[in-house]
Amino acid sequence: MKISTILDHIDSGHIALPEFQRGYVWNRDQVRGLFDSLWRRHPVGGLLVWVTESKTAKHRGDGTLATGVVKLLLDGQQRMTTLYGVVRGAPPKFFDGNALAFTGLMFHLETQTFAFYQQLKMDGDPLWIDVSLLMKGGIAGLGGLLKKFTQMPALLEKIGDYSARLSSLLGIVDIPLHLEEVTGTDKTLDVVVDIFNQVNSGGTKLSKGDLALAKICADWPEARGVMKKALRKWSVGGYHFNLDWLLRCVNTALTGEAKFSFLHNQSAEEVKEGLKEAIKRIDTCLNLIGGRLGLDHDRVLFGRFAIPVMVRYLAKNPASPDAKERDKLLFWFVQAGMWGRFSGSTESFIDQDLAALEGSDGGLEKLLEQLRLWHGALRTEPGHFAGWSLGARFYPVLYLLTRMGEARDWGTGIPLKSCLLGEMNKLEVHHIFPKAQLYKQKFKRPEVNALGNFCFLTKDTNIQISDRPPEDYFTEIEAKHPGALASQWIPSDPALSCFTATPAGSRV
């Protein structure tokens, strides 16, 4: 079946996406790769579809299915979504993902290469062609381009070649793709999901969570939508998670296990209750982490895979934890994040920690003891901050200390938090000893960007200080807001906080 016909069938509702399919996950490299293969007329693989009655078909998106028999895509979603998005210039109705992955695809008529729009590189060069505009314009659009080219003397010599290449580019939609069909009354939803999982289990196509979610959606088609609603809620609060992570929390709350395979034998009703329980406990965890530790947004939420363990603990102990239990749980969370407990074999470590919560002797003490045996002493020392920079595990610790110690902004004197109102009050990382000044003194990059040389300030204050050395602005800050420097651990001894003395790291 021609690509153009498949796209028409998607528009008419004769081809759709089953509810249990995941969203669009391709990146721009994969989009370029697909179109490069099609341009060269290389094989790009066929499609696998499930032929079923439209009245019983559970499909993704708000599009209307055609009456009678429909074909639901089991394999080929990423390719067809990409083709639809580029050829039609807009995603299909079943789309769920980032449309920027296929927006702005360009083709250069001379080099015959695909790339995504870059203003500086492409503006002024008429040989860069917007693929979506060409596809939507069809033969008429091609004619318009060629007419424009005839008015450019520099292009006249090769206008025949360019015309042939434009025609070949348009001809991509005429390429046939083989459709293999799964048919028969014996092909129930469960059977089809098993086929889908088998087809998509190779390579890196689907995660284990994707496969588990496909199975869940077979019995509970609305599951993905309910989970995405919860993810959007946390995203608004500054915490960005994915479906795999949420499903992991559902798994631990419901089964006490980390491996997704333990979800396969759970009924739809059990999964619903498990999701409800997990969302409730995640809310509690994030409120504790944000309120008690000050880790109130995604960038400083280290050790996010400790949360499925916390969810299990709270699910097993449904009464609100008292102050001692709460702080013990949060102490474990911080320690697990600092020492990278889940940076290796995530599933194995989650399972070990879940096991520590089980049995008559299980609980927080056993969980902490397990962490001690794994890492050693759980004591943080100044030396642990040496050599670390932004993005490292101790960056959230610096933020935690800033928030919990009520560190104050040097421009306004008010306590710092991530949700200060106003564009200019957003928190930024400030180099206490400016980078430019340190590089002049021949300091190396790791020293310049050491955590000891960072503090948090509002955007407005950061701009005002600019690249002034601390001996210029410290006195000014202390006069306006006494104690503001000390709130961010700046030594009161000028010999320790002077640019001519010990620079990066002197305050740690």
C-alpha positions, 0 to 999 in steps of 0.5 A: 500500500502506498504511503499516501494511501496509508496517510489517507486511511489514517485521516478517514479512520480506517487505520488507527493506533490501539489504546495500549500503544505508547506515545511518540518517542523518536528524535530528530536523528531518527526522523532524518534517518527515515527520510534519508532512507526513503529518499535513497529508496532503501527498505524501511520495513513493513507495517503490522496491523490488527484487523478488527471491528471498529465498534469494539476497537479501543483506539488512541486519540480523539479521532473517529474510527470508520465504520466496519473493519479497521486496522490498528497499528501494532508495529510501525507507529513511529514511522507512520507518525513521522511520515504523517507529521512531515507530509501533512505538516501536523501530527495525526489525531492519535499523536502523543509526544513532542512534535518538534521531533519532526517539525521544520525538516529541510532538504538541500537540493544540491547536497541532497541531505536532510536537516532541521531548520537553522536560520543562520545556516539556511536563510538566504540559500534557496536550495534549502526546501521545507519538506512539509511545505513541498509535500502539502503543495504537491505538483503545484508547489513544485511548479511554483518553486521551479518558476522561482528558480528560473528567475535566479540566473545562478540556478538556471544551469542545474534547474533540470537536476533540481526539478528531478530531485524535487519530483523524487522528493515528492515521490516518497509518498508513492513508495509502497509499504508492505502491510502484514495483517493479524486477523481472525476471531481467535485474535482477542485483545490479550492475544494481540497484546502478546503479539505486540509485545513479542514484535516490539521486545527486540532491540531498544524499541520498547522499555520493560515499562512500555511492555507492562503498560501495554498489557495493562491497557489491554484490560484497562484502556484508560490507564495511560490517560489516568497516569498522564494526568498525574504526571501533568499535575506533578510537572506543574509543581516542578517535578517531571517524571515519566510513565516508567517511573510512575509504573514502578511506583504502582508496582512497589505499592501494589506488589512490593516488587520492582520488576514489572513482570509482577504486574502481569498477573494483577487484574485491572481493578487491582492496578486501578487501586494500586495507581490510586494508592501510588499517586496518593503516596507520591504526593506525600513524598513530594510534599515531604521532600519539598517542604521538609528538605526544600528540594522543591523542583526537578533539577534538585530531586536527586535519587528519584528512584528512592521514591518507589521505596518510600511509596511502599513504606507509606503504603504499608504504614498508612497512618501519617508518619510521626516526626521521628519516622518522617525525618528517618525516611527523609534522612534515608532519601538524602543519603541514598541520593548523595551516595548514588544508591540507584545510579547502577542497577536500579531494579536490583537496589530497589528490590533490596530496599523493598526486601528490607521493609518486609517481615517482622523485623523490616522497617526504616532501621533495617533500611538505613542499616542496609545503606550503611553496610553498602556505603559505609559511614553516613557522615557528610564531610567538607571534603565530599564537596571538593571536585563536585560541580553543577549536575553532580550529586552534591549540588542538590545538597547545597540547594537543600542547605540553602533552603533549610538554612533560610539562606537570603538573597544578597540583593533583597535580603529575603529568604530564597525559594524556587517559587518566588514571584516575578521573572527577575526573582527566579533562582540562579547559580552565582559564581562568588568569585567570577569566572572571568576573574579566576581564569585571569588568575590561571585557575582551572575549570574544575576549580572555577566551577567548584560547588564551593564557589557557588551560591544561589541568588535571584536573577535580578541580583545576579545581573546586578553583581555581574562579574565584580570580584567579591571584595567590591560587593561584599561590603555593600551587601553586608551594609544593606542586609546584615547577615545575608553573606553569613546565611550562605556561609561566607566567612566573616574573616576578610582574609578568607573571603578576599579575592587575593587570598584563597579563591574557589572553595574557600567558604566550604 
